[in-house]
Amino acid sequence: MNRKTKSVICCILFFMVNGCSQSGRQAYTPPGGEFSYVPPEHWVLRDFPGYKYKLATGQPSEGFAPNIGVVEEYAPVTLDEYVAGNLRMIPQMHEKMGGNPPKVLSQAEFTTDSKERGVRVVTESEMGDKKIMRQIFYFIDGNNGNKFVVTCSVLGAARESYDKIFDTSIKTFKAGRA
């Protein structure tokens, strides 16, 4: 093998290794294989009391860590019916917890990288200390009548800057298929 060929091979290998390390974030798949998605870079997966699946958490700011949580629920209705029902329940849940009802800022369809249709709903609500909580709910069909709700939450002044981070991560969401 001549020097030129060796140099080309070394450059290709170097590019492949560096390329893999830059985009080599691991997908989170729970042990049951119900879904998978790639959390944002440098975020940590944590167990959280009362949640079946791990939460992905970012760097805390203003006393709150931005996070992504996934809930799965059996609901043998269309995705649109499921979203409508949840949007009726969200204000009631906030009131029970002593908070102000959230404002729905937008609702739109989206498609994951694996061509799964979902509905994205953006809400904001004022917390007791006058800080604004932004939540993006991603509703996605699962299998056998199950629905996934991926809730992305962030608090504070930089809340809108997380939209792209959340969207990029949830685009990788893939429901497990039985």
N, C-alpha and C positions, 0 to 999 in steps of 0.2 A: 504494500500500500504506500503510495507516495505521500509527501508532506501536504500537498494541496488537498488530497482526499481526506487525510487525517484531520486537517484543519476544518474542513466542511463538516465532517461527522461530529467533531467536538463542538462546533457552533450549534449544530442541530440539537445535540444532546443538552447543551447548556440552555438553549431556548425552551426545550421541552420541560426540563426540570424547573426552570424559573416560571414558566407558564403554569405548570401544575401547582406550584406553591402559591401563586397569586390567586388562583381561582379554585384552590383545593379545599374550600370549606366543606365540611361534612354535613350531609343532610341528617336531620333528626327524624328517626323512625321509632315509634314506641314499640315495645316488645311484641305486641299483638299485630303489628303491621297495618294498623287501621289507616294510616296516612304517612306522608313524609313531606318535609319542606326544609329549605336551607335557611337557617337563622341568619340575621345580619352578621357581618364580619366583626369579630372581637366580642360578640355577645356570649353570655354564659347560660347554659341550661340548668335549671334548678327545680327541685321538687318544691311544691307549695301545698300546704295543708288544704285539703278539700278538693284538690284537683287531681284528676286521673292522669293527666299528661303533664310533662315538664313545661315550665314557663321559660321562655327566652328573655333574658334581661340585659339591658344596656347599662351604660355608665350612669349612676345617679346624678341628678341635678335638681337643685331646689328641694332636696329631701325626698325625691321620688325617682325610682328607676323606670325608664321606659320599658315596656314589656309586651310580649306576644303570648297569648294563651289560647289554647284550643279546647273546645267542648264539642262532644258528639252527642246527638240526641236522636232517638227514633221518632220520626214524624212522617207517616205515610201520606203526605200531601205534596203538592208541587212546591218547588223552591220558592216561587213567587208568593204562594199562600203562606209558607213558612216565614218568609221575610215580613210580610204584612202583620202576621200574628206577633212576631217579636217586636216590631216597631210599636205595636199597641202596648206591649208589656214593659218596655224599657222605662217609660215615664213612671209607671206604677212602682217599679223596683227602686228607682231613685227616691221616690217619695217615702217608701217604707224605710229606706236607709237614712232618711232625714236630709236628703239633698234636693237641689233644684232640678226640675226636669230638664233633660238635655234638649238642645236645639238641633234638629236635623238640618245639616248644611247642604248635603247632596246625597243622591242615590243614583247609582248607575250599574249597568252590567259590566263585567270584566271576564276575561278568559285567561286561564292559567297557561303555562308553557306546554302542559300536557293536554290542552284543548278542552279543559273542563270549564263549563259555564258557572259563573258565580255572580253574586250581587254585592256591591260595595256600598256601605252606608257610612257617612262621616257625621259625627255628632260632636258637639261641644257643650259642656256644662260648667257652671260656676261652682267651685268648691267652697266650703265654709270659710276658708281664709282668703277668699276673693281671687284665688288662682283659677285659671281655666284648664279643665281636663279635656283633651281631645281624644276621642276614641274612633277608630275605624273598625267597623264590623265587616268581615268578609264571610258571606254565607255561601256554602258550597255543598252540592249534593254528594252524598256518600253512596254506599250500596245498600240494597235491601231496605229502603225507606229511611235510612239514616241521613242526617244532615250534620254538617260541621259548621260551627261558628268560630271563626278566628278573630279574636279581639285584640287589637293593638292600641295600647294606651300610652299617653305621654302628657306631662303636666308642664305648664310654664310658657314663658315667652317664645321659646324656640320650637313650639309644638308643630307648626306647619312644616318646618324643615325635615320632619320625620316622615312625611307622606311618601316621598320617593323611597326611603329606606324600607318602609313597611310594604309598599307596592312591589318592590323588587323581590323581597323575600317571599311574599305570598304568591307571586307569579309562579314560584317553584312548587307550590302545594300540589300534592298528588294524592287523591283518595285511594286507599287500598281496595282492591277488588277481590271478592271472595269467589 
